Amino acid sequence: QPPDPGAAAALAFTSGSTGVPKVVVNDHRMLTRDAWTNSIDTGCYGADDVVAHTLPLAFHAGLMVTVAGLVVGSRMELYDVRGSGIAGLPAWLHRVGATVMHSSPAILRAFVGTRPDPALLTGLRSLTIAGEAAHGRDVEAARALLPPTCVVRNRYGSSETGLIAE
């Protein structure tokens, strides 16, 4: 029997942008709607993509990337920035054949700071940043390294409701 759409499906933490991170209960309906919006509805990625996931899974933004990947059937590659360090990320992106990268602005800033070889990023067609406020200078610095056809998205929204703006 399928679950009740309004029943709790997952617990996730907010980013803490308004103070201390708090636990948010996400129901099945919200997870499904957000997964659709985060992937197919926005043209961000689909079943043929390899999604490089660098966000913590316990946070709402990381959970949503994971659920969306499962819903659309993309290949999800997880990279633990804290455990593996940021310096190895560019070579890893190239090795796994990443077409889409999800990151926080803080991770993106550190990534750009390593001065990665743009040749390692040629497979990226989409970069989405989420989880905290993004700044124009961060996006400009990343764009200088990305292929000219790579779309950069700033996914900003409410952990409590799943509403987003891109």
N, C-alpha and C positions, 0 to 999 in steps of 0.2 A: 504494500500500500504506500503511495507517495506521501511525503510529509506535508503537513499543513503549511501553506505558503507563508503564513504569518508567524510560524513557530521559529524559535531561535535556531540558527544554523551555525553561527560562529561567534566567538568573542574576539575582539581586536582592540588594540590600543590606538588612541589618537596620537598625533605627532607631538602634542604638548605645546603647540604654538600659542595657546592661551594660558599656559601655566604648566602644571604637572600633567603628563599623559594620563588619560583615564580609560577605563574599559567601556567599550560600546558593544551592545548586543545587536548583531545583524541577523535579520530574518531571511528565509529562503527567497522570498520575492525580491528583496533589495539586492541580494547577492546576484541573482539572475539578471535583473535589470542593469545593474552596474557592470556586470561582465559583458553584456551585449553592447552597452554604450562604450565601454573601455576598449573594445576590440572592433567588432564588425561595423557598428553604427557610425563610428568616427573614421572608419577606413584605416585604423591603426595597424591591425594585423589579423591574420586568418590562419587557416590550417597549414598553409605552405611556409609559414614563417618560423624562424628560430629566434625565440625570445630570450635575450640576455637579461636575467632578473638579478639586480644587485640590492634590492630593498629588503630590509628585515621582514620576515614572514609574520611576525607577531604584530606589526603595525598595519593599520587599515590599508594604506596604499600598497604594501607588499602582498597582503591577503587578496586584494582585488585583482592584481596582476596574475596571481596564481589561479584564482577561480576563472578569470577570463581565458587564460591559456587552456585550462581543462575544458571549458565550454566550447571553444572554437577548434580544439584539437591541434594547436600549435605545439612544436617541440619547445619545452621549457628548459633552459639551462640556468642553473643557480650558481651565483658567484658570491662567496662570503668575503666581503671587503675587510671586515674586522679580522678574520682568520687568515686570509691569503694576502692581504695588503693590496694597495691600489696599483702599485707599479706593474704587477703582472696582468692587470685587466686588459690592456690593449692586445697583447699577444693571445690571451685567452679568447677574446672576442673573435679574433681572426681564426683561431684554431677550431672553435665550435661552429663557425659559419654564421654568426649572429646577423640577422637582418633587422632586428628591433632591439633597442636597449631601453630598459626602464631603470631610472636612477633618481636619487634625491638631488637637489641643488648642491648640497654639501659634498656628496660623492662626486658629482660632476666637476665641481671646483677642484677637488683633489686630483681627479682624473686629468683634467686640463693641465694642472700644475706639473704633472709628470712629463709633459711635452711629448705625448705619444706620436709615433710615426703615423702620419695620415694613411700610408699604404696599408696599415693594419685595420683600418676602419672603412675600407671601400665597400664592404658588404652591407653596411648599415643603410637602410632606407627610411628608418624612423627612430627618433630618440624622444622619449617621454620622460619629463621630470615631474616629480610629485612628492608630497609629504611635507613641504615647507615652502616658504616664500622664495620665489626665484627673482633674480635681478637681470636686467638687460645685459650688463657686462658679462655675466656668466654665459648667457646664451650666445653672445657675440664671440666670446673666446672659444666656445665649443664649435660654432659654425665654421670657424677658420680651419678646423681639423677634419670636419665631416665632408663627405661627398656633397657636391652642390645640389643633388636631387634629394638629399636626406631631409625629411620633414621633422621639425622640432616642435614638440607639443609640451605645453605646461598644463598639467592636469591638476587642477585645484578644486577642492570640494569639501564637503562635510562628511566626516566619518560617521556621524550619527544618522544621516539620511541617505547617503550615497549620491546626493546631487553633485554634479560636477559642471565645471565650465572649462572649455578648451580654447 
